[in-house]
Amino acid sequence: MKKPLILVTNDDGISAPGIRALIAVMSELGEVVVVAPDKPQSAMGHAITINSTLYLNKVSAENAAITEYNCSGTPVDCVKLAVNEILHRKPDLCVSGINHGSNSSINVIYSGTMSAAVEAGIEGIPAIGFSLLDYDWNADFEQIKSFIRKITIEVIKNGLPEGVVLNVNLPKLPENEIKGIKICRQAKALWMEKFDKRKTPQGKDYYWLTGEFVNQDKGEDTDEWALEHGYVSVVPVHFDMTAHHMIQQLNTWNLNEKN
Amino acid sequence: MKKPLILVTNDDGISAPGIRALIAVMSELGEVVVVAPDKPQSAMGHAITINSTLYLNKVSAENAAITEYNCSGTPVDCVKLAVNEILHRKPDLCVSGINHGSNSSINVIYSGTMSAAVEAGIEGIPAIGFSLLDYDWNADFEQIKSFIRKITIEVIKNGLPEGVVLNVNLPKLPENEIKGIKICRQAKALWMEKFDKRKTPQGKDYYWLTGEFVNQDKGEDTDEWALEHGYVSVVPVHFDMTAHHMIQQLNTWNLNEKN
């Protein structure tokens, strides 16, 4: 069987330990090409670069086993450039991460890691975003490699339906304390912002965005519940953002009557 | 009846003609506070600023009818700062736009305009994003003001269910040729990227992202269909990205069996 072509990207930048761990797992499973940001691009959401130029630099040696490029743009730019300018074809799989920190629940919408996976999904490529609930640069990714391998093998084997990508979050636990893998829905949660207001040396006000995560969802079928209870959470994510249940109600509004 | 407090933002920047037109309509309907980016922030998606500082400048005169601030951050940052640092309470409505250009179908996911509306929705604020299918800086926003007024009045009157915001796109047509307002779903569409590869004066390759829009959806209930046929499209958008229909199928995978 031909080895699958696997595109690896992330949002923490090409030198982050998380992506190095992901590359290590993927290189056992397929032919790996890495195209990742040249600097951290966390919380970039689905941003793309349209008002400035993009650079792409090959950083691996000519005879290296894995081809690696860094890119000056966002995670979504990386996927677009990889498919169009490097691979010149759809890879068989795109994996993004391993993110240093959670992308569970509402974080999916802010996450550069997940936006790269979603972009791959839009382009018809099976895709998975992986995140470890540990913001430490030196987080222990060894503990979770077996779960990443297992999920990736299943995706290669079963494929994913068109328009669906996986958001995988892993608890910060030793491997033998992780209870298993749970299929979940996105928990209803939000960040309560707190701005840290400061003054520049010149006396001008400025702000740092900080916040407190609030899970408003008591369901036991959510990613937050799974992670709190020691499971790996897998949420199937799609990018049809239509609130289909609302269409009927909106059709009762008087939008087309003259006032 | 007390006038509603309306937060106005956008992604083209505070001086764009689109937001000026939106402010004009909203000032007839409520008390308006503007918090918008100090520079264009198109295609920023749901990006937030966590690795650098944010500035907020009051740009309206003390006795002006409308209070206006510009912000150094993204559209989502503007909403967060407005709610937390300026208004110190939830506004009754948040409107974003009028965007210079379409945010229909898959564009919802790249759009700074819509991400600002979605952020408001996450924070429990009824929200609408407005976009005109005209990329011209000097587009004629007069033609669409009556539709924006109508939709906004209906939202103020009916409210929106929690977790739903509206994505409104308006065709580039004279007012009397616009056929009406249609409730739609997001069309299945994508951008086929094309990179314009160039060389710097120093001989280094760089890229501009360009692309061609491809509507893959033949449905007559989509926003693309409505806009092509001369209607204003209204898509209810939510931010639960779970592909609920996929959960059952994923539960048949062998994720928890030993290899």
Interface residues (C-beta under 8 A of the other chain):
Chain A: P40 S42 A43 M44 G45 H46 A47 I48 T49 I50 N51 T53 L54 Y55 L56 V76 D77 K80 L81 V83 N84 E85 I106 V108 I109 Y110 S115 V118 I122 E123 K150 I151 I153 E154 N158 P161 G163 V164 G180 I181 I183 C184 R185 Q186 K188 L190 E193 K194 F195 K197 R198 K204 D205 Y206 Y207 W208 L209 V234 V235 P236 V237 H238 F239 D240 M241 T242 A243 H244 M246 I247 Q249 L250 N251 W253 N254 L255 N256 N259
Chain B: P40 S42 A43 M44 G45 H46 A47 I48 T49 I50 N51 T53 L54 Y55 L56 V76 D77 K80 L81 V83 N84 E85 I106 V108 I109 Y110 S115 V118 I122 E123 K150 I151 E154 N158 P161 G163 V164 G180 I181 I183 C184 R185 Q186 K188 L190 E193 K194 F195 K197 K204 D205 Y206 Y207 W208 L209 V234 V235 P236 V237 H238 F239 D240 M241 T242 A243 H244 M246 I247 Q249 L250 N251 W253 N254 L255 N256 N259
